[in-house]
Amino acid sequence: MDLLNNLRVFVRVVDCASFTAAADALELSTAQVSRLVADLEQHVQARLLQRTTRRLSLTEAGERFLQRSRLILEEMEEATAEARGAHLKPSGRLRVHTMNGLGTLITPLIARYSELYPDVVFELTLSQRNPDPLEDGQDVVISIAHELADSQFVGQPIGQIYSVLCASPAYLQRKGVPDAPLALNDHRCLRMIDPLYSDQWVFEDDKGEHAVNPAMTFQCNVAESMVKASEAGMGISLIPFYTATRSMTDGTLLRLLPDYRPRQRNVFALYPSRRFLDAKVRTWVDFLKVELPGLFAEHEAVMNDPRYWA
């Protein structure tokens, strides 16, 4: 029996809370995963997992064994990486996940990083959710959140983002320019489906908060599609500032109510907590901490330029 492999499978089953999900992550069949865990239980002569048709849970022995297994696997991974020099030279596959909207910013940064470290091969995944790095096998997750929840992952702050109100010149010519957040109630508002925002649009200025409940009109969960809908004159949208830059400089969108700003959200680089940090993860996170705020600043300069305001 390959004991280390069985330990890896056992830990992945626990992290995924499912034999099937673990099998998918490990590119094995569910039957193979079940057999490897059973072999491990036979080897240690103890039941590690309690299986029912609805859920999977650790036994008391399994809880203790899981902690030791994680330590063993971490030590083995560190020893292997040190032997290969992974802590010295960035190389190999780097699996990165980010939200869809940030993909347009991250991809050029990947190109610039690759010029510095050509031996690193990127695998970039985009989606509308923040995944569990362990469950999805990601090395670094670029996460957007108001605050970072407590977890076993390291979270490095790498920037802040916010959204802006935009509309096309044609729409504003037909409907007029709102002079305050409450005036948005008289307009057709296009709504981003965003799990980090409630149905309300909440703005802040020197006088406090201003909440608006846009009517149910056009909705979309992809910022780039929302930009197109706004350019087509469908209404006023609230979109991430960096997605509006090109349209504003092209004259197809104008910024509205620049004195009112929605709450900012933080951008974090998340990666598993380890004593030994692979060089490709370390250098990529360090690169993001330097380059991403500068890139945000370039886009914000356009947002703050009165030439692009209505």
WOJO-V996675 format. One record per backbone hydrogen bond with DSSP energy under -0.5 kcal/mol. CO is the residue of the C=O (numbers start at 1). NH is the residue of the N-H. E is the energy in kcal/mol with one decimal. If there is no record, write none. Layout:
co nh e
CO NH E
CO NH E
This chain:
co nh e
1 3 -1.3
2 6 -2.2
3 7 -2.3
4 8 -2.3
5 9 -2.3
6 10 -2.5
7 11 -2.6
8 12 -2.3
9 13 -2.4
10 14 -2.0
11 15 -2.6
12 16 -2.4
13 17 -1.3
13 18 -1.1
18 22 -1.7
19 23 -2.4
20 24 -2.3
21 25 -2.3
22 26 -2.2
23 27 -0.8
23 28 -2.6
24 27 -0.6
29 33 -2.1
30 34 -2.6
31 35 -2.3
32 36 -2.4
33 37 -2.2
34 38 -2.3
35 39 -2.7
36 40 -1.8
37 41 -2.4
38 42 -2.3
39 43 -2.2
40 44 -2.4
41 45 -1.1
41 46 -1.6
46 48 -0.5
48 59 -2.1
49 51 -0.7
50 57 -2.0
55 52 -1.9
57 50 -4.0
59 63 -2.3
60 64 -1.6
61 65 -2.5
62 66 -2.6
63 67 -1.6
64 68 -1.7
65 69 -2.5
66 70 -2.5
67 71 -1.7
68 72 -2.4
69 73 -2.7
70 74 -2.5
71 75 -2.5
72 76 -2.4
73 77 -2.5
74 78 -2.5
75 79 -2.5
76 80 -2.5
77 81 -2.6
78 82 -2.8
79 83 -2.1
80 84 -1.7
81 85 -0.8
81 86 -2.6
82 85 -0.7
85 88 -1.6
85 89 -1.9
86 279 -1.9
92 121 -2.6
93 95 -0.5
94 96 -0.7
94 123 -2.5
95 139 -2.0
95 140 -2.0
96 125 -2.7
97 142 -3.3
98 127 -1.4
99 102 -0.6
99 103 -0.8
100 103 -1.4
101 104 -0.8
102 105 -1.1
102 106 -2.7
103 107 -2.2
105 109 -1.0
106 110 -2.3
107 111 -1.9
108 112 -1.9
109 113 -2.7
110 114 -2.6
111 115 -1.0
112 116 -0.9
113 116 -0.8
113 117 -2.3
117 120 -1.7
119 92 -2.0
119 121 -0.5
120 122 -0.5
121 94 -3.0
123 96 -2.2
125 98 -2.1
127 100 -1.4
129 131 -0.7
131 133 -0.7
132 136 -2.7
133 137 -0.6
133 138 -2.0
134 137 -0.5
140 97 -2.2
140 142 -0.5
141 143 -0.9
141 270 -3.2
142 99 -0.6
143 268 -3.0
145 266 -2.3
147 149 -0.6
152 273 -1.5
154 156 -0.5
154 271 -1.7
155 157 -0.6
156 269 -2.5
159 267 -2.8
161 265 -2.9
162 241 -2.4
163 262 -0.6
164 239 -2.3
165 256 -2.6
166 237 -2.5
167 254 -2.6
168 172 -2.2
169 173 -2.0
170 174 -1.5
171 175 -2.8
172 176 -2.4
176 178 -0.5
180 183 -1.2
181 184 -2.0
182 185 -1.6
183 186 -1.6
184 187 -2.0
187 189 -0.7
188 236 -2.8
190 192 -0.5
190 238 -0.8
191 220 -1.8
192 194 -0.9
194 197 -1.7
200 202 -0.6
201 203 -0.5
201 212 -2.4
202 263 -0.6
203 210 -2.7
204 261 -2.0
205 208 -1.6
208 205 -2.2
210 203 -2.8
212 201 -3.2
212 214 -0.7
215 217 -1.1
218 191 -2.6
220 193 -2.6
222 226 -1.7
223 227 -2.2
224 228 -1.7
225 229 -2.2
226 230 -2.2
227 231 -2.7
228 232 -1.7
229 234 -2.0
230 168 -0.6
230 233 -1.8
236 190 -3.5
237 166 -2.4
237 239 -0.6
239 164 -2.9
240 243 -1.8
240 244 -0.6
241 244 -1.1
241 245 -0.6
244 248 -2.3
245 249 -2.4
246 250 -1.8
247 251 -0.7
247 252 -2.0
247 253 -1.3
248 251 -0.7
254 167 -1.5
255 310 -2.7
256 165 -0.6
257 260 -1.8
261 204 -1.7
265 161 -2.9
266 145 -2.4
267 158 -3.0
267 159 -0.8
268 143 -2.5
268 270 -0.6
269 156 -2.5
270 141 -2.4
271 154 -3.0
272 274 -0.5
275 277 -0.6
276 278 -0.6
278 282 -2.6
279 283 -2.8
280 284 -1.6
281 285 -2.5
282 286 -2.3
283 287 -2.1
284 288 -2.4
285 289 -2.3
286 290 -1.2
287 291 -2.9
288 292 -2.1
288 293 -0.5
290 294 -0.7
291 295 -2.0
292 296 -2.6
293 297 -2.2
294 298 -1.5
295 299 -1.6
296 300 -2.6
297 301 -1.8
298 302 -0.9
299 303 -1.7
300 304 -2.1
302 305 -1.5
304 306 -0.7
305 308 -2.3
306 309 -1.7
308 255 -2.8
